[in-house]
Amino acid sequence: MSRRFSWSGILTVAAATALVASCGERNQPQDDAGAGPDTVYLQVVDSIGLEMGDSDYVFWSIDRLCFYTDGSILALDRVGGCVRRYAPDGTFIGRVGRRGSGPGEFQNPSDMVVLGDGRSVVFDIFTGGAHLLDTALVDQGVVIPYYTDPPFFPVPGLDSSFVAGSYTLDMAEDAITMNYFVARFDLSAEPAVDYMRQTIPIDLENVTTDVIESLLYNSCWAVDGSGNVFIAPMSPDEYRITGYRADGTEYMTIDMPAGQVPRTEDEIAMEKAFIEARLASMGSNLPLDYTPSPWRFQLRQLDVDGDGNIWALRGTVDTPTFDVFSPDGAYMHTAVVRGAGEDGGFWKFTIDPEGILAWSDNPPDYQKIYILQ
């Protein structure tokens, strides 16, 4: 039979990132990795966050950054159980929600998305599912009930839709099969349009690694202002971005040369420690026996800017480096982030018409919101 299934919070591991416990030496980045005549540079011009002091600026964990409709910055703090709001100049405006189980409260919010119509959705299965926030960021309660794992890595589509990953599991006595898909959801638990579906066998002798890689490291995706969806595999040996119209019709493919890049022993040990610590902290019933891939991924994030250009974040270099393509898939230039420091390989980004934000999963000191130009 096919049903929704929860590994006691396994998808919360996939959907909610947190501080990575240090383990071993990090690679020192090469600041001009991929530099050439077609290279542009992004610079950190400001940051928000303190190691200690004013609690409005001390983050427990940054799990998603979004620009709000007025240009302010929304930071989902999973451990803090709230969404913090900051003006573009970094001034604290206020919190949405707090930790708890009552109206307008969150217990373990795993992700959020600001919809095209100005409303927002915060996902928290511990308080019933997907909470809808109105255009004033007032919680209207659970709009989509989820009692197991909700859609993960949501990105805004047109109007009240979002594109996200999801899955079901087919359970048998001696086999498990994952049905993994990326789809558009129109504020409903059921997908409105499928863009990608995969059937993935789960090895019962290697269940932890198979489940983590199938959910956390399968694909990345983005949506442009016209509702076109771009999906790329997180693969060690394939660099491919496929474009789909809003109705699911495939219309474009971007292929770039790719060669396998090995991870260092320290990188492998760090990821193993991170995943196993997260499984333990979430009370998962998966065995604490994760074996990371020995190879880096060609791509680890996709995003789209206000002009419809596609930003593809390479996974093969330490310094955050994007290949930027025009809306029709033509290569434009490479964008390199200067000043990311030793944790640049752990940075995640939000690229919107309002600007570019970043944060690190594994900061050397404490978490901050980085504002880039």
C-alpha positions as CSV (number, residue, x, y, z in Angstrom):
1,M,0.0,0.0,0.0
2,S,1.0,3.6,-0.4
3,R,0.8,6.0,2.5
4,R,2.4,9.0,4.1
5,F,5.1,7.9,6.5
6,S,7.2,9.6,9.1
7,W,10.6,8.4,10.3
8,S,9.9,10.2,13.7
9,G,10.9,13.5,12.3
10,I,13.3,12.4,9.5
11,L,12.0,15.0,7.1
12,T,12.4,17.7,9.7
13,V,16.1,16.9,9.4
14,A,15.8,17.4,5.6
15,A,13.6,20.5,5.8
16,A,15.1,22.3,8.7
17,T,18.9,22.9,8.8
18,A,20.7,23.9,11.9
19,L,24.2,24.5,13.2
20,V,26.6,21.8,12.2
21,A,28.8,20.4,14.9
22,S,32.5,21.1,14.1
23,C,34.5,18.0,13.2
24,G,38.0,18.2,11.8
25,E,39.7,20.9,9.7
26,R,37.8,22.8,7.0
27,N,39.1,23.4,3.6
28,Q,40.4,26.9,3.1
29,P,38.5,28.5,0.2
30,Q,39.9,29.9,-2.9
31,D,38.3,33.4,-3.1
32,D,38.5,33.6,-6.9
33,A,37.4,30.0,-7.7
34,G,36.0,30.0,-11.2
35,A,37.2,33.5,-11.9
36,G,37.6,34.7,-15.5
37,P,36.7,37.5,-17.9
38,D,33.0,36.7,-17.5
39,T,33.1,36.7,-13.7
40,V,31.3,39.2,-11.5
41,Y,31.7,39.5,-7.7
42,L,29.2,39.7,-4.9
43,Q,30.3,41.3,-1.6
44,V,28.9,41.1,1.9
45,V,27.9,44.6,2.7
46,D,26.1,44.1,6.1
47,S,25.0,41.4,8.5
48,I,22.4,40.9,11.2
49,G,23.1,38.9,14.3
50,L,25.0,38.8,17.6
51,E,26.8,36.1,19.5
52,M,25.3,37.3,22.7
53,G,23.5,40.3,24.0
54,D,20.2,41.7,22.6
55,S,17.9,38.6,22.2
56,D,16.3,40.2,19.2
57,Y,19.6,39.6,17.3
58,V,20.7,36.3,18.7
59,F,19.6,33.4,16.5
60,W,19.0,29.9,17.8
61,S,19.0,28.6,14.3
62,I,18.3,30.2,10.9
63,D,16.4,27.7,8.8
64,R,15.0,30.0,6.0
65,L,15.3,33.6,5.0
66,C,12.6,35.3,2.9
67,F,12.0,38.8,1.7
68,Y,8.6,40.1,2.7
69,T,6.4,42.1,0.3
70,D,7.6,45.5,1.7
71,G,11.3,44.5,1.4
72,S,11.8,43.6,5.0
73,I,13.6,40.3,5.9
74,L,11.9,37.3,7.5
75,A,14.1,34.8,9.3
76,L,12.6,31.5,10.4
77,D,14.2,30.5,13.7
78,R,13.2,26.9,14.2
79,V,14.7,26.4,17.6
80,G,13.3,29.8,18.7
81,G,9.8,28.8,17.4
82,C,9.2,32.1,15.6
83,V,9.7,34.2,12.5
84,R,11.8,37.3,13.1
85,R,11.3,40.4,11.0
86,Y,14.0,43.0,10.2
87,A,14.0,46.2,8.2
88,P,16.4,46.3,5.2
89,D,18.9,48.2,7.3
90,G,18.9,45.4,9.9
91,T,16.6,47.1,12.5
92,F,14.5,44.5,14.4
93,I,10.8,45.0,13.7
94,G,9.2,42.2,15.6
95,R,8.4,38.5,15.9
96,V,5.7,36.4,14.4
97,G,4.8,33.6,16.8
98,R,6.6,32.1,19.7
99,R,7.3,28.6,21.1
100,G,4.1,26.9,22.3
101,S,1.1,25.0,21.3
102,G,-1.6,27.7,21.4
103,P,-3.0,29.9,18.7
104,G,-0.3,31.7,16.8
105,E,2.4,29.6,18.4
106,F,4.9,27.1,16.9
107,Q,6.7,24.2,18.4
108,N,9.1,23.1,15.7
109,P,8.6,25.1,12.5
110,S,10.5,23.4,9.7
111,D,10.1,25.8,6.8
112,M,8.3,28.8,5.4
113,V,7.4,30.5,2.1
114,V,6.1,34.0,1.2
115,L,3.4,33.4,-1.5
116,G,3.0,35.4,-4.6
117,D,-0.2,36.9,-3.3
118,G,1.6,38.4,-0.2
119,R,0.5,35.8,2.3
120,S,2.9,33.4,4.0
121,V,2.9,29.8,5.0
122,V,4.8,28.3,8.0
123,F,5.1,24.5,8.2
124,D,5.0,23.0,11.7
125,I,3.6,19.5,12.0
126,F,3.9,19.6,15.8
127,T,1.1,22.2,15.8
128,G,-1.0,20.6,13.1
129,G,0.5,21.4,9.7
130,A,0.9,24.5,7.4
131,H,-0.1,27.7,9.1
132,L,-1.3,30.5,6.9
133,L,-0.2,34.1,7.7
134,D,-2.3,36.9,6.2
135,T,-0.7,39.9,4.5
136,A,-0.2,41.5,7.9
137,L,1.6,38.4,9.1
138,V,-1.2,37.4,11.4
139,D,-1.5,33.7,11.9
140,Q,-4.9,32.5,10.5
141,G,-4.4,28.9,11.8
142,V,-3.7,25.7,10.0
143,V,-4.7,25.8,6.4
144,I,-3.3,22.4,5.4
145,P,-3.3,19.7,8.0
146,Y,-0.2,17.5,8.1
147,Y,0.3,14.8,10.7
148,T,3.5,13.4,9.2
149,D,6.1,15.1,7.0
150,P,4.9,18.2,5.1
151,P,6.2,19.2,1.6
152,F,9.8,20.3,1.9
153,F,12.0,23.2,0.5
154,P,8.9,25.2,-0.6
155,V,9.5,28.1,-3.1
156,P,6.8,30.5,-4.1
157,G,4.8,30.0,-7.3
158,L,2.1,32.2,-8.8
159,D,-0.6,33.7,-6.5
160,S,-1.3,31.2,-3.6
161,S,0.8,28.3,-4.9
162,F,4.2,27.0,-4.0
163,V,6.5,24.3,-5.4
164,A,8.0,21.8,-3.1
165,G,9.2,18.2,-2.7
166,S,7.2,15.4,-1.2
167,Y,7.1,11.7,-1.0
168,T,5.1,8.5,-0.1
169,L,6.4,5.1,0.8
170,D,5.2,1.7,-0.4
171,M,5.7,-0.7,2.4
172,A,6.1,-4.5,2.0
173,E,7.4,-7.1,4.4
174,D,10.8,-7.3,2.7
175,A,11.0,-4.0,0.7
176,I,10.4,-0.3,0.9
177,T,10.0,1.9,-2.1
178,M,10.0,5.7,-2.0
179,N,7.8,7.6,-4.4
180,Y,9.6,11.0,-4.6
181,F,8.2,14.0,-6.5
182,V,8.5,17.7,-7.0
183,A,5.1,19.4,-7.5
184,R,3.0,22.5,-7.3
185,F,0.7,22.8,-4.4
186,D,-2.2,25.3,-4.5
187,L,-2.7,25.5,-0.7
188,S,-3.8,21.9,-0.7
189,A,-2.3,18.7,0.7
190,E,-2.6,17.1,-2.8
191,P,-0.3,18.3,-5.6
192,A,-1.9,20.3,-8.5
193,V,0.9,19.7,-11.0
194,D,3.8,17.2,-11.0
195,Y,7.1,18.3,-12.5
196,M,9.2,15.3,-11.5
197,R,8.5,11.8,-10.1
198,Q,11.0,9.1,-9.2
199,T,10.6,5.6,-7.7
200,I,13.5,4.9,-5.4
201,P,14.1,1.5,-3.8
202,I,15.3,1.7,-0.2
203,D,17.9,-0.9,0.8
204,L,16.8,-2.3,4.2
205,E,20.5,-3.0,5.0
206,N,21.4,0.6,4.3
207,V,18.2,2.4,5.2
208,T,19.6,5.5,6.8
209,T,21.9,6.4,4.0
210,D,19.2,5.7,1.3
211,V,16.5,7.7,3.1
212,I,18.8,10.7,3.8
213,E,20.2,10.8,0.2
214,S,16.7,10.3,-1.3
215,L,15.2,13.3,0.6
216,L,18.0,15.7,1.5
217,Y,20.3,15.2,-1.5
218,N,18.0,14.3,-4.4
219,S,17.3,17.6,-6.3
220,C,17.1,21.4,-6.0
221,W,14.5,23.6,-7.7
222,A,13.4,27.2,-8.3
223,V,10.5,29.1,-9.8
224,D,10.5,32.3,-11.8
225,G,7.9,35.1,-11.9
226,S,6.0,33.5,-14.7
227,G,5.5,30.2,-12.9
228,N,8.2,28.3,-14.8
229,V,9.9,25.6,-12.7
230,F,13.6,24.7,-12.9
231,I,14.8,21.4,-11.4
232,A,18.4,20.1,-11.1
233,P,19.7,16.8,-9.7
234,M,22.1,17.0,-6.9
235,S,24.5,14.7,-8.6
236,P,28.3,14.1,-8.4
237,D,28.6,13.6,-12.2
238,E,25.7,15.4,-13.9
239,Y,25.2,19.2,-14.4
240,R,21.7,19.5,-15.8
241,I,18.9,22.0,-15.3
242,T,15.5,21.2,-16.7
243,G,12.8,23.9,-17.2
244,Y,9.1,23.3,-17.1
245,R,6.2,25.5,-17.8
246,A,3.7,26.0,-15.0
247,D,1.5,23.3,-16.5
248,G,4.3,20.7,-16.3
249,T,5.4,20.8,-19.9
250,E,9.2,20.5,-20.3
251,Y,10.6,23.2,-22.5
252,M,14.3,23.7,-21.8
253,T,17.4,21.9,-20.7
254,I,20.8,23.4,-19.6
255,D,23.8,21.0,-19.7
256,M,27.3,21.9,-18.6
257,P,30.5,19.8,-18.6
258,A,30.9,18.0,-15.3
259,G,33.7,16.0,-13.7
260,Q,33.6,14.2,-10.3
261,V,35.2,16.2,-7.4
262,P,36.1,14.1,-4.3
263,R,35.3,15.2,-0.8
264,T,38.1,15.3,1.8
265,E,38.1,12.9,4.7
266,D,37.3,15.8,7.0
267,E,34.3,16.8,4.9
268,I,32.9,13.3,5.0
269,A,33.5,13.0,8.7
270,M,31.8,16.4,9.3
271,E,28.7,15.5,7.4
272,K,28.4,12.1,9.0
273,A,28.6,13.7,12.5
274,F,26.1,16.3,11.5
275,I,23.5,13.9,10.1
276,E,23.8,11.4,12.9
277,A,23.6,14.1,15.6
278,R,20.5,15.5,14.0
279,L,18.9,12.1,13.8
280,A,19.6,11.6,17.5
281,S,18.3,15.0,18.5
282,M,15.0,14.5,16.6
283,G,14.4,11.1,18.2
284,S,14.4,9.3,14.8
285,N,14.1,5.6,14.8
286,L,16.6,5.3,11.9
287,P,19.8,3.6,12.8
288,L,22.6,6.2,13.5
289,D,24.7,4.8,10.7
290,Y,25.0,7.3,7.8
291,T,27.6,7.0,5.1
292,P,28.1,10.2,3.1
293,S,28.9,10.2,-0.6
294,P,32.6,10.5,-1.3
295,W,31.9,13.0,-4.1
296,R,30.7,16.6,-4.1
297,F,27.5,17.5,-5.9
298,Q,27.8,19.5,-9.2
299,L,24.9,21.7,-8.0
300,R,23.5,22.3,-4.5
301,Q,21.0,25.2,-5.0
302,L,18.9,26.9,-7.7
303,D,17.4,30.4,-7.5
304,V,15.9,33.0,-9.9
305,D,16.4,36.7,-9.7
306,G,14.0,39.6,-10.5
307,D,14.9,39.5,-14.2
308,G,14.2,35.8,-14.5
309,N,17.8,34.8,-14.7
310,I,18.7,31.4,-13.2
311,W,21.4,31.2,-10.6
312,A,23.0,27.7,-10.1
313,L,25.2,27.3,-7.1
314,R,28.1,25.0,-7.7
315,G,28.8,22.3,-5.1
316,T,32.3,21.5,-6.3
317,V,34.1,24.6,-4.8
318,D,34.4,26.0,-1.3
319,T,33.9,29.6,-2.3
320,P,30.2,30.2,-3.1
321,T,30.1,30.4,-6.9
322,F,27.1,30.7,-9.2
323,D,26.7,30.1,-12.9
324,V,24.1,32.6,-14.1
325,F,21.9,31.8,-17.1
326,S,19.4,33.9,-19.0
327,P,15.6,33.0,-18.9
328,D,16.1,31.1,-22.1
329,G,19.0,29.1,-20.7
330,A,22.0,30.9,-22.3
331,Y,25.1,31.2,-20.1
332,M,25.6,34.8,-19.0
333,H,28.4,34.9,-16.4
334,T,29.8,33.5,-13.2
335,A,29.1,35.2,-9.9
336,V,31.6,34.7,-7.0
337,V,30.9,35.6,-3.4
338,R,33.9,37.3,-1.8
339,G,34.3,37.4,1.9
340,A,32.4,34.2,2.7
341,G,35.3,32.9,4.7
342,E,36.1,29.3,5.8
343,D,32.5,28.2,6.0
344,G,31.6,29.4,2.4
345,G,30.8,25.8,1.4
346,F,28.0,25.8,3.9
347,W,26.3,29.0,2.8
348,K,22.7,29.0,1.6
349,F,21.1,31.9,-0.3
350,T,17.9,33.7,-1.0
351,I,17.9,35.5,-4.3
352,D,14.8,37.7,-5.0
353,P,14.0,40.9,-6.8
354,E,14.6,42.7,-3.5
355,G,18.2,41.5,-3.2
356,I,20.4,38.6,-2.1
357,L,20.6,37.2,1.5
358,A,22.7,34.4,2.8
359,W,23.3,32.4,6.0
360,S,25.7,29.6,7.0
361,D,24.6,26.1,8.2
362,N,28.0,25.8,9.9
363,P,29.4,29.1,11.0
364,P,32.7,29.3,12.8
365,D,31.2,31.5,15.5
366,Y,27.5,32.2,15.4
367,Q,24.7,32.5,12.9
368,K,24.1,35.7,11.0
369,I,22.0,37.0,8.1
370,Y,24.4,38.3,5.4
371,I,23.2,41.0,3.0
372,L,25.0,41.0,-0.3
373,Q,25.5,43.3,-3.2
